Amino acid sequence: WTGRRAGGREGRRARAACVRTHLMNWPPLEARSSQVLAEVLRNAVHTKPKDLFEHIAQALQEQSGLDPAEFEQFFEECKRKPMTYVLEDRCPAGQDPMSWVPMRFNDDTILLTLKDRLHEITSEILSQIPIEDMKAYFDGLCTAVPELLYLREKPSEPVTSQRSFAGAELAAFQTMRSVYLLFTGSEPPVLDDEAVEFSFLCESLVTDTRTQLKGYSVDVSGVETLIVLFTLRALGSYEPFQKRFGGGHTDCDKAALHAIEHEGSSLPSFHRLAETQQALIKGCLEAWFPLEMLLSTEVAPGHFMNAKDLLGPIESGISFFICALSVDHVVCMRNSVLPDEAVDLIRLSSHSLLSLDKYTAGRCYEMVLKKRGERHSWRIVRDDLFLKAIVRICCFIGREDTDFWNDVQNTCEELESKEKEVLKKELASKDGCAETPAYILPGASRFMDAASSNPAVGLGPAITLLARVLEDAARNFDKMPSHHKRMVYLDIGGIARWAREYCVGGVPFEDTPFQLR
């Protein structure tokens, strides 16, 4: 209070600006200061002075033991000095990072510091000089994107001193490692790391993906946006964040979007980004689907339409989305040595998304099915809905030998007319664009692979059961007002284990009872 009096009009204006914009981080009062303030206020209540503010100011000045003239001189000297910030790089020991980060990083000047730090790191990523110490790289990211501290078991300690990693922070750092491998200017990137959990075996996939992404000319701003995007997705997958800032959503993208809209102070790295960068991140979170679901055709044209609607209007929005999906897929495949055929399929799928800049969502999706069929000398025309459905079933299973695809086609041709119509309608006609709702089948790949690999099940019963599930979904959900969305998700991965373990005897597999929820 004494400082307020000494500051005069200029001090009052500065204080008013701080109150209006909430830009300062006020440290908590010391115990002694709180005690003195309480005593002064208690005395004011009893004495009821005529000029309350003057009474309190005088009492605090006396309690401070400071000479007013000396203090005013000191105050004027402080005003003439440049203002500097001295902040901890990481959450102090004993404090909750989910409380500390929003409090510490709510100042525009501090946010500029974060921007400079991340710019420096992304410049190092794009440099031709390799980053040899991955743990130091991760530690730098934690100081440039402080939300990563939410995921850490020991946020007060540097990553460089860490020997093991918890699930949430491990997943986040593996993704940041993928960002580095795909965008580093160092040729070729070193995939091995002294920590085995950060080594990548998918050399052919990394090499091919790097070649494809070079055509998108991703700059420092693009890499920064990717880092913040994957930080948000990691946070959205973290249960404590979901409960505290994510609105209770268990879906990582929904939790992240909720935090963006309703818990802005928890995400300083997002809110300091430019408007276009924020739009790219929100568009990706709303349109997200794993690239693996495109390879298995578990996605529908409706997913393509979402991506086109949300990211198409943003400059290079579709290209950015492909970059993000590619980073995520490389992490998923990091322990796999992929054959060239598998890498070719990934490239084909990515190119189909790139076509969204020119063509409709339905046409781009149809190109995926045509290209997949052409690999086995199948000619797919637009009106042949049954053959499109068969292609999707083949992609569900994930095997690429032509004899097997022909076996699937023959099996489908032998189905009853009713089952054929269901497959045509639900897997080809209802696309989530022109005809809705399209039923999305996460887990269909696991189910069909398990069923086709079990001699006691086989292709026919598995496809018949799949048709029954789709028919029941259409009968129960098509006309319900609550299901007005373009796409409805049916997770059938739960019956994959049943398909894998099924033995002959009892209820025939195709007649397996089920209940949709």
N, C-alpha and C positions, 0 to 999 in steps of 0.2 A: 504493500500500500504506500509506503514511503517513496518507493521508486515511482509510483504513479504520480504522486504530487510533484516530485522533482522533474518529471518528464515534460510537464506542461502540455500545450495543445498538440505538439507533434507526437508525444507519447500517447495521448488519448486517441489520436487518429490511427496510430499503429495498432493500438489495442483493439479498436473498433474493427479494423480490417481483419485482425486475427479472429475475432469473434464471428464475423460474417462468413469467412471462408474456412474456418476450422483447420488452419494450416500448421499450427504449432503442436509439438509433442511436449506437454507439460509433465515434468517428473512428479511422482507422488511426494506429498509433504513428509518431512521427517517427523518422528514421533513428538519431539520437543516443540516443533512449530505448530503441530496440530493441538497440542496441549495448551499452549499460550493462546492460540486463536479461540479455543473453546472457553477459556477463562475470561477473555476480553468480551466475548459475545454474551456470556452468562452475566457478567457485571453490567453490560449495557441493558439487558432485559430488566434487571432490578432497579437501576438508576434512572432509566428512561430519559436520557439526555435530549436536549432540545435539538441539537444538530447531531444526529446519529453517526453519519459518516465521518464528520470531523472528530467526534469523540473516539471512534474506533481507530482512526488513523493516528491520533495523538497517543492513544494507549499502546498501539503496536510499536510506534516509534520509540516510546520510553522503554518498552520491553526489549527492543532490539539492542539497546546499549550503544547505538551508532550516533555519531554527531551529524545532524542534518546537513550542515554545510559541506562537511567532508564527503558525505554520501552523494550529494548533488554533484560535486566536482568529479567523483568517481563515475557517476552515471553519465555525465557529459563526455568523459573520456571514452567510455564504452561505446557510446553512440557513434563516435568518430572512427572506431576500429571496424575493419571488415568482419562480417559475420561468418563464422565457420561452424561446421557440424562435425562432431566426433562421435561416431556410432560404432557399436559392436557389429562385427561382420556376421555373427551368428547368435542365436538365442542364448542368453546367459543360463548357466546351470541352475536347475531348480525352478525355471519358469516354463510355462506352457507356451509352446510356439504359436498355438492357435489364438492365444491372447496377445503375445508379444509382437508378432508380425503386424497385425492390423494397427496396433498402437504406435509402433516404431516407424512404419512406412506409410504415413498419411500426410506427408509434407511434400509439396511440389519440388523443392530443391533436392530432397532425398530421392525422390522418384527419378530425377534427372541423373543422379548418381547411379541408380540401378540401370538406367538406359545406357549410360556410358560403359558400365561394366559388361553388360551383355553384348554391346556392340564390339567391345574388345575381344570377347570370347568367340563370337561368330566370325570375326575377321581372322582369328587364329584357325578356326575350322576351315575356312575357305582358302587359307594360305597353302602354298606348296611345301611349307615346312611342316612335317608331321608333328602331331601332339603325341609324345611318347609316354607320358605319365597320365593314364586314364583317371586315376584317383584324384590327381591334382585338377584335372579337367572337371570332374564331378564336383569337387570342392568349390571351384570357381563358380560353377553354375549355382550352387547353393547360396552364394553371396550375391549373385546377380538376379536370381529368381528365388527370393526367400521363401515362397510358398513350398518349395521342396523340403523345407525344414519340418513341415507338418508330417512328412512321411518317415522321418528319421527316428530311430530308437534313441540316439544320443545326439540331439541337435546342437549341443554346445561344443561337441568335439569335431575336429577336422576329419574329412573323409579319408585323408591320407594316412591317418593312424588306425583306420578300421580294418579288421581282418575278415569279418563276416557281415552279411547284410540281411535285413529282414525282408519279407516278401514284397511289401509295398515299395520300399526304396530300391530294392534290387530290380524290380520291374521297371521303375522309372529310369534308373541309371542304364539299364540295358537298352531302353529306347533312345536315350541320349547318346549312347555309343553307336546305335544304328544311324542316328542323324549324322554323326561324325563320319562314319564309314561311307555313307552315300554322297556326302557333299564336300569332303575334304579335297583340297587341291593337290594333295600328295598322291603320287602315282607310283605303284599301286598301293592302296591302303593295307596296312598290316592287320590281318584278321585275328591273329593270336594275341593273347594278353597274359601277363603273369598271373592274373586271377582268372581261373578257368571259366567262371560264370560270365565273364565279359569277352570270351573268345567266340568267334563265329566260324562255323564249319561250311556255311553255304557260299563258298567262293564264287561258283558260277552265277548264282542269283545276284550277289553283290555286284559282280562285274557287269552283268547285263543291265541291271537296274541303274547303275551309275551311267552307263552309256545312254540309256533312254532319258534319264533326268537331265543330262547335260543340255538337251535340246530345249529345256524349259528356262534356262538362264536364271536360275535361282540366285538372288543376291543376298547381301547381309540382312536386309529387312525380311526377306522370305525365310531365311534360316531362323531368325529371331522369332518370327511368328510360329514356325513349326515347334520350336522349343517351348513356347508358352502354351500352345495347343496341347502338346503331349504332357505338359505339367498338369494342365486342367483335367485331362483324361485320367491321369494317374491319381489325382486327388479324388475324382469322382468315383474311382474304384475302391477307395479307402474308407472303411466303415466309420471310423471316428469323424471324418470329414462329412460323410453322407448325413450323419446324425446332427452334426453341429451347424453346418453351412449348406448342406445339400437338400434340405427339405425332407429328409428321410427317404429320398429316392435311392433305390439299389442299382438302377441303371446308371453307369458312369457318366454318360452324356447328359442325361436328364439332371443328375446331381450337379454337374458342372454348370449347366445352363441356369439352374435355380440359384446357384451361388452368384453367378454373374448378375442376375436380375434383382436379387433380394439381399445379398450379402457382399456388396461391392467392396467394402473395406477389407475383406478377407483375401482379396485378389489384387494386390497393388500392381503386380506385373502386367496383368491384363488391362487394368484401367489406365495405365500410363501409355498404352499403345495408341497409335494413330487410328482414326475411325475406320479406314479401309482394312487395317490389320484385325481390328475387332470384328468387323463384318465377316472376314474370312474364317476366323475361329468359330464364331457362332454358326455360320453356314455349315462348316464341317461337322460340328457337334450335332446339328439337327439332321443332317443328311447321312450321317456315318453308317457304314456297314463294312465288315471285314472283307478284305479282298478274297479271302478263302471262300466266302459265301458266293462271290461272283464266279469263281472257278468252278464251284459245284452247282451253279445256277440256282441256289437256294434263294437268291434275291429275285425280284421281279422288275418289269419295266417301271413300276411305280417308284422304285428306288432311283432309277435313272432320272425320272421326272423331278423328284425332290432335289437331286443334285443340280439339275439344270435350272430349276426355279430359284434355288437359294444361292448358288455360286455362279451361275451363268452371267448374271448382270454385273458381277464384279470383275474388273480387269484381271485376267489370268486366274480367275477363280477355279475353273475346272482343272487347270494344270496344277494348281496348288493342292487341290483335293487328291489328285493322283499321286503327288509327292507324299502327302500324308499317309495315304493307304499303303504306299510302297514302303515307307519307313516302318510302319506297323507290321507289314507282312514279313519283312526281313527279320524282325525280332521273333516272330512266330516260327520262322523256319531256320533259326540260327543254329540249331543242332542237327540239321538235315543236310546231307550231301545230295543235291538234286540233279537228276539227269537232264540233259539238254532239252528233251521233250517237255519236261515239266516247266522249265524256264521259258520255253516258247509259249506255252499256254498262259503263263502269267503276263508275258508281253502282249499277247493277243487281247487279253481281258482289259489291260490298261489302255490299249489303243481304242477299244470300243467306247470307253468313257471320254476319251479325247474328242471323239466325233460328236459329242453333245454340243459343241460349239457351232456345228453346222446342221445337224439333223435332229429329228424328234427323238424323244426317249424310246418310243416303241421301235423305231427303225434301228436305232443303235443296239438295242437288245436283240433284235432279230439278226443283226450282223454277227453277234456272238454265237447264236445257235447255228447260223449258216457256216461260219468258220469252223466250229467244232464238228459239224457234220461232214464238211469237205475233207477233213483229215481222214475220213473213213469212206470216201467216195460216195457220200450221201448228198443228194441234191434236194435242198429244202426250199420249197416255194411258199409264198406268203399265205396262201389259203390252206395249206396242208397242216391243219392244227394237230392232227394225231401224231404226225411225224415230229413236230416240234415238242410235243409232250414226251415222246420216246427219247429224243435227244436229252431233254432235261433229266429223265430217269437215268440214262447212261451217265450223265455228268454227276448225278447224285452218288453213284457207285464209285466213280473216280478211276475206273480202269480204262486204258486207252488202246487196248489191242482191238483190231477191227473184228476179229472172229467173235469176241465177246459182245461187241456192240450189235452184231448181226443176231446173236443169240437173244439179246434183250428185245430186239425188234420182233423176232419170231414169237417170243413169249407173249409180247403185247398183242400181236395179231391174233393169238389164240384166246384172248380174253372174251368174256361175254360182252354183248353189245352195250349193256348198261354200264359196265365198268369202263369200256372204251369212251363212252360219252362223258363220263365223269372226268376222266383224265384229260380229254380234249377241252372240256369246259374250264376245269380248275387249274390246269398246268399250262394252257396255251391261250385260251380266249380271255379269261379274266386276268387282266394285266396290271390292275391298279391305276390305270390311266383312263382309257375309254370305258372300260367295264370293271366294276368294283363290286364287292371287295376282292382283292387278290389275297389268297392265303399263303403266307410266307412260312416256310418249313425249316427253321433252324433245327439241326439234328437229323434231317433227312439223309444226309450223306453218311453219318454214322450208322443209322438204321439200315439203309440199303446195303452198305458194305458188309455189315455183320450178317444180314440175312442171306446175301448172295454167297458168303463164304462158308455158311453152315449147310452141309449136305441135307440135313434134316428139314431145312426150310426151302431154300432154292428161290429162284427168281419169281416164278408164278405166284406162289402164296404171298410173297412179300409185296409184290405189285398190287395184288388183290386187296391186301390189308390196307395198303396206302390209299387205294381208291375208296375203300369203306370210310377211312378217316376223313378224306376230303368230302365225300358225300354227306357224312353226318355233320361236318362243319357247315356246309352250305345249307343244309336243312334247318339247322338250329340258329345260325348267325346271320344269314344273308339279309333277312328282312327285319332284324331287330334294330330299333332306332338307336340304341346305344352303340351300335357297330357301324356308324356312318363313315368311318375312316376308309381311305382308299386301300389300306392293307391291314390285315389281321394276322397276328403271329400265332402259329401252332407249333410249339416246341415238341417234336416227336422223338427227340433224342432219348427220352426215358425208356422207350421200348427197344432201344438198341441192345441193351443187356439181355432182354428177354429173347431177342432174335439170336444173339450169340450163344445163349445157353439152352435154347429150345431143343428138346429131344422128342422123337416120335412117340406117340401115345397120348391119350387124353384128347383134349380139344384140338382140332386141326389148327395150324398156325394162322391161316387166313380168317378163321372164325374167332380169333382172340378177342375177348370182351375188353372194352375200353370206355373211358368217360372223358369227354372234353370239358375243360374248365377255362 
